[in-house]
């Protein structure tokens, strides 16, 4: 395929997968449970944090997290007590455990109390480079007391991480195309700045389509893929995540 044919092919796949039917098998359903901005932000952030491994297990455990917060994420984050957090002791999703969950609640409370909320924290020192913003957010988030092991659950793109889960979270929060999947509640970050949530599925498809030559799914690969996707749509490059992910997961491309 030449560049025009490839763009047309990907645009077709975006239309196929970027619709409400996508939600029922994806962790994006978790923030869709809520209507208030803060609840959506927190539910989405926690769901994205554990979004690796088996998708059914991700969704099951994300629902469990919401249940442990009394189905009121923002209220829980801002007004929880030590006794409330004791309920997290037995929570586990792969390497993310109850101690990590407790630290994340404290980190979220800190972000809302001292840094103007999640949107403001990701916008912090807005450099026009979303990967720099993610790195800045991580520093703010871990200003609270924490175990060093918990830091691994928020990737730092400046350490050459593709930061797949945080880029997916930002897609959910920022993109607003009225298709019903991404929530588009953040207005201060441009969709043009977003990066593709690069994982094994989207990476393999991108390589087969000639969009990516680097073998590792790391920060350098993400930069390479982003550059290609911006040639197709500089204003909304991350919409192609629907095409790459859909081709990989649903079509076994």
Legacy VTK file of the C-alpha trace (Angstrom):
# vtk DataFile Version 3.0
C-alpha trace
ASCII
DATASET POLYDATA
POINTS 253 float
0.000 0.000 0.000
1.165 3.513 -0.722
0.712 6.273 1.866
-2.710 7.344 0.565
-4.011 3.762 0.469
-2.655 3.102 3.953
-4.339 6.219 5.353
-7.641 5.238 3.744
-7.315 1.702 5.154
-6.607 2.993 8.669
-9.387 5.598 8.483
-11.791 2.799 7.561
-10.702 0.758 10.583
-11.024 3.786 12.891
-14.649 4.134 11.769
-15.207 0.414 12.361
-13.916 0.331 15.943
-14.442 3.871 17.279
-18.056 3.388 18.352
-19.953 2.445 21.550
-19.741 -1.298 20.770
-16.015 -1.016 21.556
-16.775 -0.068 25.180
-18.212 -3.383 26.361
-14.899 -5.222 26.007
-12.569 -2.388 27.021
-11.515 -0.805 30.357
-12.842 2.540 29.074
-16.205 1.302 30.343
-15.071 2.106 33.905
-14.976 5.921 33.606
-18.202 5.691 31.583
-19.932 4.594 34.800
-19.810 8.195 36.069
-21.038 11.638 35.078
-19.040 14.062 37.250
-15.630 15.171 36.004
-13.688 14.113 39.098
-15.308 10.672 39.296
-14.568 10.084 35.610
-10.947 11.189 36.046
-10.278 8.987 39.068
-12.114 5.910 37.786
-10.333 6.219 34.453
-6.926 6.720 36.027
-7.242 3.659 38.257
-8.601 1.494 35.436
-5.771 2.605 33.149
-3.211 1.948 35.892
-4.048 -1.775 35.988
-4.641 -2.107 32.233
-2.132 -4.807 31.450
-2.681 -8.531 31.106
-5.990 -10.293 30.466
-8.648 -7.739 29.507
-11.490 -9.526 31.329
-9.402 -9.599 34.507
-8.477 -5.927 34.081
-12.154 -4.978 33.865
-13.147 -7.270 36.752
-10.478 -5.823 39.041
-11.235 -2.245 37.986
-14.856 -2.785 39.028
-13.546 -4.173 42.319
-11.506 -0.995 42.878
-14.581 1.159 42.302
-16.617 -1.029 44.658
-13.970 -0.699 47.383
-14.369 3.067 47.080
-18.122 2.817 47.651
-18.811 3.614 43.980
-17.977 7.259 44.741
-14.318 7.695 43.706
-13.862 11.430 44.266
-15.732 11.479 47.573
-13.671 8.511 48.754
-10.360 10.056 47.675
-11.073 13.325 49.443
-12.708 12.051 52.652
-11.385 8.524 53.288
-10.015 7.457 56.663
-7.390 4.900 57.617
-10.107 2.353 58.340
-11.500 2.791 54.825
-8.131 1.998 53.276
-7.718 -1.178 55.332
-10.249 -2.729 52.933
-7.608 -2.558 50.201
-5.290 -4.991 52.002
-6.279 -8.029 49.938
-6.597 -6.273 46.594
-4.192 -7.468 43.937
-3.890 -7.153 40.175
-0.695 -8.773 38.970
2.038 -6.710 40.717
-0.320 -3.890 41.785
-1.330 -4.658 45.381
-3.304 -3.145 48.236
-0.351 -1.055 49.419
0.013 0.418 45.955
-3.730 1.100 45.819
-3.571 2.931 49.174
-0.658 5.058 47.946
-2.558 5.911 44.769
-5.509 7.150 46.841
-3.142 9.408 48.813
-1.485 10.577 45.599
-4.851 11.422 44.069
-5.914 13.324 47.178
-2.646 15.276 46.993
-3.231 16.124 43.311
-6.740 17.463 44.002
-5.817 19.236 47.227
-2.534 20.823 46.156
-2.248 20.818 42.365
-5.687 21.807 41.071
-6.846 18.342 40.022
-5.856 15.791 37.410
-6.281 17.944 34.302
-4.215 20.735 35.804
-1.546 18.288 36.978
-1.141 16.808 33.491
-1.146 20.280 31.993
1.531 21.363 34.503
4.468 23.154 32.838
2.751 22.486 29.524
5.679 22.189 27.177
3.840 21.155 24.037
5.287 17.689 24.671
2.801 15.325 26.313
5.552 12.898 27.326
7.245 15.679 29.319
3.875 16.422 30.932
3.461 12.773 31.955
6.896 12.851 33.567
5.973 16.063 35.406
2.733 14.473 36.609
4.599 11.492 38.040
6.793 13.805 40.128
3.747 15.619 41.531
1.890 12.374 42.232
4.719 10.882 44.250
5.283 13.926 46.430
3.319 11.908 49.019
5.031 9.339 51.246
5.329 6.092 49.300
7.282 2.886 48.901
9.751 3.039 46.034
8.217 -0.092 44.466
4.943 1.762 43.865
6.627 4.194 41.470
6.850 1.507 38.789
3.075 1.702 38.329
3.395 5.136 36.713
5.732 5.080 33.738
8.159 7.896 32.983
8.550 8.574 29.239
11.798 10.406 29.936
13.222 6.998 30.912
12.383 5.735 27.381
9.067 4.165 28.424
6.207 4.082 25.902
3.901 4.835 28.883
1.095 2.930 27.178
-1.392 3.115 30.051
-1.009 6.842 30.660
-1.209 7.636 26.961
-4.404 5.572 26.827
-5.763 7.462 29.842
-5.004 10.784 28.169
-6.778 9.590 25.023
-9.870 8.852 27.116
-9.800 12.229 28.869
-8.818 14.509 25.964
-10.338 13.207 22.715
-13.868 14.461 22.057
-15.142 13.308 18.670
-18.745 12.579 19.745
-18.355 8.905 18.811
-19.132 7.774 22.359
-15.899 5.990 23.319
-13.416 8.623 24.486
-14.896 10.947 27.089
-13.243 14.222 26.041
-13.749 16.059 29.346
-10.380 17.868 29.347
-10.252 21.056 27.314
-6.800 22.470 28.107
-4.761 19.753 26.344
-4.935 19.520 22.564
-5.640 16.129 20.937
-2.835 17.030 18.516
-0.335 16.485 21.349
-1.491 12.976 22.239
0.571 9.830 21.651
-0.600 6.383 20.643
-0.937 3.860 23.507
1.763 1.569 22.150
1.498 -2.055 23.276
2.241 -5.479 21.838
-0.902 -5.463 19.669
-0.615 -1.977 18.179
3.160 -2.373 17.875
2.959 -5.616 15.905
0.310 -4.217 13.553
2.291 -0.994 13.064
5.360 -3.019 12.073
3.405 -5.131 9.590
2.021 -1.966 8.007
5.472 -0.369 7.784
4.663 2.363 10.304
7.297 1.200 12.764
10.763 -0.284 12.303
12.038 -0.352 15.888
11.607 -3.797 17.461
11.109 -2.747 21.103
7.865 -1.100 22.279
9.649 1.740 24.040
9.792 5.524 24.001
11.871 5.644 20.822
9.372 3.396 19.047
6.538 5.618 20.238
8.250 8.706 18.825
8.690 6.917 15.491
5.046 5.810 15.383
3.749 9.221 16.476
5.631 10.899 13.640
3.984 8.597 11.077
0.471 8.946 12.535
0.772 12.743 12.594
1.401 12.644 8.848
-2.055 11.054 8.457
-3.842 13.424 10.863
-1.815 16.093 12.677
-4.865 17.288 14.629
-5.959 13.891 15.966
-3.192 11.320 15.436
-4.166 9.068 18.339
-7.492 8.142 16.733
-5.442 5.553 14.826
-5.067 3.634 18.073
-8.546 2.261 17.344
-7.360 0.941 13.987
-4.074 -0.555 15.213
-5.571 -2.084 18.355
-8.674 -3.341 16.559
-6.643 -4.949 13.796
-4.423 -6.669 16.350
-6.953 -7.801 18.959
-10.137 -8.343 16.988
-8.787 -9.322 13.573
-5.484 -10.974 14.486
-3.854 -8.954 11.711
LINES 1 254
253 0 1 2 3 4 5 6 7 8 9 10 11 12 13 14 15 16 17 18 19 20 21 22 23 24 25 26 27 28 29 30 31 32 33 34 35 36 37 38 39 40 41 42 43 44 45 46 47 48 49 50 51 52 53 54 55 56 57 58 59 60 61 62 63 64 65 66 67 68 69 70 71 72 73 74 75 76 77 78 79 80 81 82 83 84 85 86 87 88 89 90 91 92 93 94 95 96 97 98 99 100 101 102 103 104 105 106 107 108 109 110 111 112 113 114 115 116 117 118 119 120 121 122 123 124 125 126 127 128 129 130 131 132 133 134 135 136 137 138 139 140 141 142 143 144 145 146 147 148 149 150 151 152 153 154 155 156 157 158 159 160 161 162 163 164 165 166 167 168 169 170 171 172 173 174 175 176 177 178 179 180 181 182 183 184 185 186 187 188 189 190 191 192 193 194 195 196 197 198 199 200 201 202 203 204 205 206 207 208 209 210 211 212 213 214 215 216 217 218 219 220 221 222 223 224 225 226 227 228 229 230 231 232 233 234 235 236 237 238 239 240 241 242 243 244 245 246 247 248 249 250 251 252
